[in-house]
Each structure stands twice: as C-alpha cells, then as structure tokens.
Amino acid sequence: MIDLYTWPTPNGHKIHIMLEETGLPYRVHAIDIQAGDQFKPEFLALSPNNKIPAIVDQDGPGGKPLAMFESGAILFYLASRTGRFLPEDIRLRWSVMQWVMFQMGHIGPMLGQAHHFLSYAPERIEYAMNRYRNEANRLYGVLDKRLAASPYVACGEYTIADMAIWPWLRSHERQGVRMDDYPHVQRWFGELDARPAVQRALQVLAERRRTTPFTPAQREVMFGATQYQRR
C-alpha cells in the first residue's frame, strides 16, 4: 500500500497518473494547499520543502516504509519499483531522464510563473506577463518539434516523461498558449487524454478543486505564507 499525500494540481496529477497506470494500491490523503496543510509538521516530516505530492511506500526496500518527496523522484521510484514506463535500454532510459528533467526544470517552473502573472498576480505587470507568456510558447515549440519526430516525448513508447509533462499542458489557455499553434503537441495531448488511467487520475480529489477566486487568506497561504515558513 502506498500512502499518497496530494492535491489536484499538475504535480499531484503526475503521480495520480502513474499510480493508475501501474495499478499499485494507494490511499489518498488530501493536503489542502489553500488552507496551509502543507506547512503542518506532520507533512513537513515527509516533504521538507512543503510541496505536494509526497508518498510513503509501506512496503519499501527491505520491506520497510519509505517516504519520498519531489514528484520527479517519485516517478522514477515507482517506475523502478514496478519495472514499467522506464525502458531498460540505457539510451532510452537516459532519454526519459533528460525529458523528465526538462519538465522539472522548465515546464513546471515557467508555466507556473505564467499562471501566476497572467491570472493571480494582484498587479498586471506587463513585462512579467510577456516574459512568461513568451517562455510558455517557446517551451511548447520545443515539445512540438520533438513530437514531430517521435510519437511520445522521450522515445517511441509511453513513459514517465509523458506523465510528467502532460498535466501541465491542461491549462494552456491560462499560459497564453493557443494549442492549435502546436499540432504535434495537440495530437499527443489528445492521445494521452483518451487513456482510461489518465481520466481516472484526474478524478482524484476532483471534488476539491477550487472553482471560486482565492480569498485573501488563501492568497496569503498560496503566494505569501512567510509566517508559515518561519515556523
């Protein structure tokens, strides 16, 4: 049994998808990041950077529980544990590694900043809005060129690299991106969206997704939270 500490965000969905694709049994523990659950001592003991997701594999190496944070590392761990979605061929395996790092270092941070400055920032800062909108489109262009030459991101088969990137592209309109401008990304996105495991993954905590604007208290927790960080 895997205990999953998560919330319905792109980084959470990455692990939801992997767990559904592999069929590993898991228990969901909701970490409400709008209410500040990520700063509670019991969660920080699992994820010291106060970010979701985190897992505890109750049957880890040697039969002992193993706690992990950082979604990219969790994907590699689950792939190694199950022997799935990470090719054995060394060249293909390193290709998966580099594209997961591309997601962790570029897709997540840059698209996250696009979300912030285009949708959430209290002031409309044109320089920041243009900066991250342009960077979002640049990254979609990188993916489009790659997917013109390959059916999946890392290689000719579906891997954790696809699972890592796909959830971040669900909000392309909020990133200032027109999906029609990237036909190869659009083809790939639709194919993954049709996978039953992906659709099941999107239902994890779906009822908890925010449908209203942030309250001042939620905004402080999400984008300020200095009082939590000092605890």
C-alpha positions as CSV (number, residue, x, y, z in Angstrom):
1,M,0.0,0.0,0.0
2,I,1.2,3.5,-0.9
3,D,0.1,6.5,1.1
4,L,-0.3,9.4,-1.2
5,Y,-0.3,13.0,0.1
6,T,-1.5,15.2,-2.7
7,W,-3.8,17.8,-4.1
8,P,-5.4,18.1,-7.6
9,T,-2.6,20.1,-9.2
10,P,-0.3,19.3,-12.2
11,N,2.4,17.9,-9.9
12,G,-0.2,15.9,-8.0
13,H,-1.7,14.6,-11.2
14,K,1.7,13.3,-12.4
15,I,1.7,10.8,-9.6
16,H,-2.0,10.0,-9.8
17,I,-1.5,9.0,-13.4
18,M,1.5,6.8,-12.6
19,L,-0.4,5.0,-9.8
20,E,-3.4,4.5,-12.0
21,E,-1.3,3.3,-15.0
22,T,0.6,0.7,-12.8
23,G,-2.4,-0.4,-10.7
24,L,-0.5,0.0,-7.5
25,P,-2.8,0.2,-4.5
26,Y,-2.8,3.6,-2.8
27,R,-4.6,5.6,-0.2
28,V,-5.2,9.3,-0.8
29,H,-4.5,11.9,1.9
30,A,-5.7,15.4,0.9
31,I,-3.2,18.2,1.6
32,D,-5.2,21.3,1.2
33,I,-2.6,23.8,0.0
34,Q,-5.1,26.6,0.1
35,A,-5.7,26.0,3.8
36,G,-2.0,25.6,4.7
37,D,-1.9,21.9,5.3
38,Q,1.5,21.8,3.5
39,F,3.0,23.7,6.5
40,K,1.8,21.3,9.2
41,P,4.7,19.5,11.0
42,E,3.4,16.0,10.1
43,F,3.6,16.9,6.3
44,L,6.9,18.7,6.6
45,A,8.3,15.5,8.1
46,L,7.6,13.9,4.7
47,S,8.2,16.8,2.4
48,P,10.6,19.4,4.0
49,N,10.1,21.8,1.0
50,N,6.3,22.0,1.9
51,K,5.3,20.9,-1.6
52,I,2.9,18.2,-2.7
53,P,3.0,15.4,-3.6
54,A,4.7,13.0,-1.2
55,I,4.4,9.3,-0.7
56,V,5.1,6.7,1.9
57,D,5.5,3.2,0.4
58,Q,4.6,1.0,3.3
59,D,6.4,-1.9,1.6
60,G,9.5,-0.1,0.5
61,P,13.0,-1.6,0.1
62,G,13.7,-4.3,2.6
63,G,10.0,-4.4,3.4
64,K,10.3,-1.2,5.4
65,P,8.3,2.0,4.8
66,L,10.0,4.6,2.5
67,A,8.9,8.2,2.4
68,M,9.7,10.3,-0.7
69,F,9.0,13.9,-1.9
70,E,9.6,15.6,-5.3
71,S,7.3,14.4,-8.0
72,G,10.1,13.6,-10.5
73,A,11.9,11.4,-8.0
74,I,8.6,9.7,-7.1
75,L,8.0,8.9,-10.8
76,F,11.4,7.3,-11.1
77,Y,10.9,5.4,-7.9
78,L,7.6,4.0,-8.9
79,A,8.9,3.1,-12.4
80,S,11.8,1.2,-10.8
81,R,9.5,-0.5,-8.3
82,T,7.1,-1.7,-11.0
83,G,9.5,-2.1,-13.9
84,R,7.1,-0.1,-16.1
85,F,7.2,3.1,-18.1
86,L,11.0,3.4,-17.9
87,P,12.8,1.5,-20.7
88,E,15.6,-1.0,-19.9
89,D,17.6,0.1,-22.9
90,I,20.2,2.5,-21.5
91,R,20.0,5.1,-24.3
92,L,16.2,5.2,-24.0
93,R,16.4,5.3,-20.2
94,W,18.6,8.4,-20.3
95,S,16.3,10.0,-22.8
96,V,13.5,9.6,-20.3
97,M,15.7,11.1,-17.6
98,Q,16.5,14.2,-19.7
99,W,12.9,14.9,-20.6
100,V,11.7,14.4,-17.0
101,M,14.4,17.0,-16.0
102,F,13.1,19.2,-18.8
103,Q,9.7,19.1,-17.1
104,M,11.1,19.7,-13.6
105,G,13.5,22.5,-14.7
106,H,11.4,24.3,-17.3
107,I,7.9,23.2,-18.0
108,G,6.8,23.3,-14.3
109,P,8.5,26.4,-13.1
110,M,8.0,28.5,-16.3
111,L,4.3,27.6,-16.8
112,G,3.7,28.0,-13.1
113,Q,5.0,31.6,-13.4
114,A,2.8,32.1,-16.5
115,H,-0.2,31.0,-14.4
116,H,0.8,33.4,-11.6
117,F,1.4,36.6,-13.6
118,L,-1.4,36.1,-16.1
119,S,-4.0,35.0,-13.6
120,Y,-3.1,35.5,-10.0
121,A,-0.8,38.5,-9.5
122,P,-2.5,41.4,-7.8
123,E,-0.9,43.8,-10.3
124,R,-0.8,43.5,-14.0
125,I,3.0,43.7,-14.7
126,E,3.3,43.7,-18.5
127,Y,7.0,42.8,-18.5
128,A,6.4,39.7,-16.4
129,M,3.2,38.7,-18.3
130,N,5.0,39.0,-21.7
131,R,8.1,37.3,-20.3
132,Y,6.3,34.1,-19.1
133,R,3.8,34.0,-22.0
134,N,6.7,34.1,-24.4
135,E,8.6,31.4,-22.5
136,A,5.5,29.2,-22.3
137,N,5.2,29.4,-26.1
138,R,8.9,28.7,-26.6
139,L,8.6,25.6,-24.5
140,Y,5.5,24.4,-26.4
141,G,7.6,24.9,-29.5
142,V,10.4,22.7,-28.1
143,L,7.8,20.0,-27.5
144,D,6.2,20.4,-30.9
145,K,9.5,19.9,-32.7
146,R,10.2,16.8,-30.6
147,L,6.8,15.3,-31.1
148,A,7.0,15.9,-34.8
149,A,9.9,13.3,-34.8
150,S,8.6,11.0,-32.0
151,P,5.2,9.6,-31.1
152,Y,6.0,10.2,-27.4
153,V,8.2,12.8,-25.7
154,A,11.2,10.7,-24.7
155,C,11.1,7.8,-27.2
156,G,8.8,5.6,-29.2
157,E,6.9,4.4,-26.2
158,Y,4.8,6.0,-23.4
159,T,6.9,6.7,-20.4
160,I,7.0,8.7,-17.2
161,A,8.3,11.7,-19.2
162,D,4.9,11.9,-20.9
163,M,3.2,11.6,-17.5
164,A,5.3,14.4,-16.1
165,I,4.7,16.9,-18.8
166,W,1.0,16.2,-19.8
167,P,-0.8,17.6,-16.7
168,W,1.0,21.0,-17.1
169,L,-0.4,21.5,-20.6
170,R,-4.1,21.1,-19.5
171,S,-4.2,24.8,-18.7
172,H,-2.6,26.1,-21.9
173,E,-5.1,28.9,-22.3
174,R,-4.1,30.3,-18.9
175,Q,-0.5,30.2,-20.1
176,G,-1.2,32.4,-23.1
177,V,-0.8,29.5,-25.5
178,R,-3.1,28.5,-28.4
179,M,-2.9,24.7,-28.7
180,D,-3.8,24.9,-32.4
181,D,-0.4,26.5,-33.0
182,Y,1.3,23.3,-31.9
183,P,-0.3,20.5,-33.9
184,H,2.1,17.8,-32.8
185,V,1.6,18.7,-29.2
186,Q,-2.1,18.7,-29.8
187,R,-2.0,15.2,-31.3
188,W,0.0,13.8,-28.4
189,F,-2.1,15.6,-25.8
190,G,-5.3,14.2,-27.2
191,E,-3.9,10.6,-27.2
192,L,-2.9,10.8,-23.6
193,D,-6.2,12.5,-22.6
194,A,-8.0,9.5,-24.0
195,R,-6.2,7.0,-21.8
196,P,-8.6,5.5,-19.2
197,A,-5.9,5.6,-16.5
198,V,-5.3,9.3,-17.2
199,Q,-9.1,10.0,-16.9
200,R,-9.2,8.1,-13.6
201,A,-6.2,10.0,-12.3
202,L,-8.0,13.3,-13.0
203,Q,-10.8,12.2,-10.7
204,V,-8.5,12.0,-7.6
205,L,-9.8,14.8,-5.3
206,A,-11.6,16.4,-8.3
207,E,-14.4,17.4,-6.0
208,R,-11.8,19.6,-4.0
209,R,-10.7,21.7,-7.0
210,R,-11.2,25.4,-6.5
211,T,-14.0,26.9,-8.6
212,T,-14.1,30.4,-7.0
213,P,-11.5,33.2,-6.6
214,F,-8.9,32.9,-3.8
215,T,-10.0,34.5,-0.6
216,P,-7.4,36.9,1.0
217,A,-6.4,34.2,3.5
218,Q,-6.0,31.6,0.7
219,R,-4.0,34.1,-1.4
220,E,-1.6,34.7,1.6
221,V,-1.1,31.0,2.1
222,M,-0.6,30.3,-1.6
223,F,1.6,33.3,-2.5
224,G,2.9,34.7,0.7
225,A,2.9,32.4,3.7
226,T,6.0,33.9,5.3
227,Q,4.5,33.3,8.7
228,Y,4.3,29.6,7.9
229,Q,7.9,29.4,6.5
230,R,9.4,30.8,9.7
231,R,7.8,28.1,11.9
